[in-house]
């Protein structure tokens, strides 16, 4: 696995050993970032949240493209080790924060995030549960873009979000969401 674009373009990333995590394929990440760039223009100065982070490929890609800071949430010990190694190898400890816990046990947000990546285990319903929790605990800025990767045939239906786009890429589906702002 490698960084696709930006400051660390072509740098390789370590992935966790075993099969408890499923890294987002390069092709899927490339499509996702193309979808986001066409909507936001740039990652400059944005706060990124990478949930079910695994190796951190999504958050690190966003940092490589100019993101201001990324918080990574992961609980698997093997994935945490790969994530820590990738952050150290890219020398970006000042822009990265690792929260070694379950996404589902997060409390109140330290601040809202502009870009949120969710890549939960397929067919678990964890994405919908996590999105409801994030909204309730103020993790999502009113102008946030949220990417959820699921299995191609998996449906998500979180309340309080608008689906902006869905794209099937191989076995995966990327769904881009925006929060619905109550007036």
Order of alpha helices (4+ residues) and beta strands (2+ residues): alpha-beta-alpha-beta-alpha-beta-beta-alpha-beta-beta-beta
